Amino acid sequence: MLHIEFLTDLGAKVTVDVEHEAQLLDVQRHYGRLGWTSGAIPTGGYQFPLDNEPDFDWSLIGARKWTSPDGEELVIHKGHAYRRRELEAVDSRKMKLPAAVKFSRGAKSTDPEHLREKADGEFEYVTLAIFRGGKRQERYAIPGGARPAAATPARTGPARPQPQAARPAPSAAPVAVADDETPF
C-alpha cells in the first residue's frame, strides 16, 4: 500500500492510500482537479519533455489551464497565474539548449529564495514548469487523448449555483470528475 500526502486548496494535509503504483497518477489527477497538490514546486520548476506540452495534464500537479479575456494562455496553480513563454534554442560555446516552452510568473517577496530566478536586470521570476527536449511520456498526457478545451474567462454577473456531486472520502478510490466540476 502506498500513501500520498496532499495539501488541499485550503491548506489542510490529507493522506490518501493507494493500493498499487499503477493507480498513483489517477489518484494525483483526481485530487489535482480539486486544486490539491502533492509536492512543492522544485527549483527551476517541474521538467517535462517538450512533446508533452500541447496536451499535458495539469491536474497531475494541481494546476489548470485558463485563457484570459485577452486570449492569453495561462496556467493557474495555488492561486498564481503562470504565463506561457516560448524559449528559442541556445547554441553558444558556453551553452547548448534546445527550444523550450516555459510557464513562469514574476517573483513575489513571499516566494522562497530557492524558487526565485534572476532575469536580465533585477527582475526575478518563478518557473512552474518547463518543457524541453526529452522523449514524450504518455503518462503525462490528458487521458484518452483529449485535448483540453480553452477555459472560459471569469463570469461577469452573479454566478448560478451548480449541483454538487458527491465526493469520495480521501481514502476511497478516485472517481472521474468532469472538468466542469472543478471548484477553482
C-alpha positions in Angstrom: 0.0 0.0 0.0 1.3 3.4 -0.9 0.4 6.7 0.9 0.4 10.0 -0.8 0.1 13.3 1.1 -1.9 16.1 -0.4 -2.2 19.7 0.6 -5.7 20.9 -0.1 -6.5 24.2 -1.7 -7.4 25.4 1.9 -4.1 24.2 3.4 -5.2 21.0 5.1 -2.9 18.0 4.9 -4.7 14.8 3.7 -3.1 11.3 3.3 -4.6 9.1 0.7 -4.0 5.4 0.5 -3.2 3.9 -3.0 -3.5 0.2 -3.5 -0.9 -0.1 -6.3 1.6 2.2 -8.0 -0.3 1.8 -11.3 -3.1 3.9 -9.7 -0.8 6.7 -8.5 -1.2 9.0 -11.4 -5.0 8.5 -11.5 -5.2 9.5 -7.8 -3.0 12.6 -8.5 -5.2 13.6 -11.4 -8.4 13.1 -9.3 -7.3 15.3 -6.4 -5.3 17.6 -8.6 -8.6 18.6 -10.3 -9.7 19.9 -6.9 -6.6 22.1 -6.7 -4.8 19.8 -4.3 -1.0 19.4 -4.6 1.2 16.5 -3.6 4.5 18.3 -3.6 6.3 21.6 -3.7 7.5 23.2 -6.9 11.1 22.1 -7.4 13.9 24.6 -8.0 13.7 25.6 -11.7 10.2 24.2 -12.0 8.9 20.8 -13.0 10.8 19.4 -16.0 8.8 17.6 -18.8 9.5 16.6 -22.4 8.7 19.3 -25.0 6.4 16.9 -26.9 4.1 16.7 -23.8 3.4 20.4 -23.7 0.3 20.6 -26.1 -1.7 18.0 -24.1 -0.1 18.0 -20.7 -2.5 17.0 -17.9 -2.0 20.0 -15.5 -4.2 18.2 -12.9 -1.1 16.0 -12.1 0.4 18.9 -10.3 -2.8 20.5 -9.0 -3.0 23.1 -11.7 -5.3 24.0 -14.6 -5.2 25.9 -17.9 -7.1 29.1 -18.3 -7.4 31.6 -21.1 -7.7 35.3 -20.0 -10.3 37.6 -21.6 -7.5 38.9 -23.7 -6.8 35.5 -25.1 -3.6 34.9 -23.1 -2.9 31.3 -22.3 -2.2 30.9 -18.5 -1.8 28.1 -16.0 -3.3 28.6 -12.5 -1.5 26.9 -9.7 -2.1 27.6 -6.0 -3.7 31.0 -6.8 -0.8 32.2 -9.0 -1.1 32.7 -12.8 1.8 31.5 -14.9 2.3 32.7 -18.4 3.3 30.6 -21.4 6.7 31.6 -22.9 8.4 30.1 -25.8 12.2 30.0 -25.5 14.4 29.7 -28.5 17.3 27.2 -28.7 20.6 28.4 -27.4 23.8 27.3 -29.2 26.9 29.0 -28.0 30.4 28.0 -26.8 29.2 28.0 -23.2 25.8 26.5 -23.5 23.7 24.4 -25.8 20.0 24.1 -25.0 17.1 23.0 -27.3 14.0 25.2 -27.7 11.6 25.1 -24.8 8.2 26.2 -23.5 8.1 27.6 -20.0 5.3 28.6 -17.7 6.5 31.3 -15.3 5.5 34.4 -13.4 7.1 37.4 -11.7 8.5 36.6 -8.3 6.9 38.0 -5.1 8.6 38.9 -1.9 6.9 35.9 -0.2 8.4 33.4 -2.6 11.1 31.1 -1.2 14.6 32.2 -2.3 15.3 28.8 -3.9 12.4 29.3 -6.4 13.5 32.8 -7.5 15.4 33.0 -10.7 17.2 36.1 -11.9 16.5 37.5 -15.3 18.1 40.4 -17.1 18.4 43.3 -14.7 16.9 43.0 -11.3 13.7 41.2 -12.4 13.1 37.8 -10.7 10.7 35.1 -11.7 9.3 31.7 -10.6 9.0 28.8 -13.0 6.2 26.4 -12.6 7.1 24.0 -15.4 9.5 23.9 -18.4 9.0 21.6 -21.4 12.3 20.9 -23.2 13.8 18.1 -25.2 13.3 14.5 -23.9 11.1 11.7 -25.1 7.3 12.1 -24.9 5.7 10.4 -21.9 2.1 9.3 -22.5 1.5 9.1 -18.7 1.7 12.9 -18.6 -0.9 13.4 -21.3 -4.5 14.0 -20.7 -6.1 10.5 -20.5 -8.0 9.4 -23.6 -6.0 11.7 -25.9 -8.5 14.5 -25.3 -7.1 18.0 -25.6 -8.4 20.5 -23.0 -11.0 22.9 -24.2 -9.9 26.5 -23.7 -11.1 27.6 -20.3 -13.7 30.3 -20.3 -13.0 33.7 -18.9 -14.3 34.6 -15.5 -18.1 35.2 -15.5 -19.5 38.6 -15.1 -22.6 39.0 -13.0 -23.9 36.6 -10.4 -22.9 33.0 -10.6 -25.6 30.4 -10.7 -25.3 27.6 -8.2 -24.2 24.3 -9.6 -25.3 20.9 -8.3 -22.6 19.4 -6.1 -21.6 15.8 -6.9 -20.9 13.5 -4.0 -17.2 13.3 -3.4 -15.5 10.2 -2.1 -13.8 10.1 1.2 -10.0 10.7 0.8 -9.1 7.0 1.3 -11.6 5.9 -1.4 -10.6 5.1 -4.9 -10.8 8.1 -7.2 -13.9 8.7 -9.3 -13.6 10.5 -12.6 -14.5 14.2 -12.2 -15.7 16.1 -15.2 -13.8 19.3 -16.0 -16.8 21.4 -15.4 -16.9 20.3 -11.7 -13.5 21.8 -11.0 -14.1 24.1 -8.0 -11.4 26.7 -8.9 
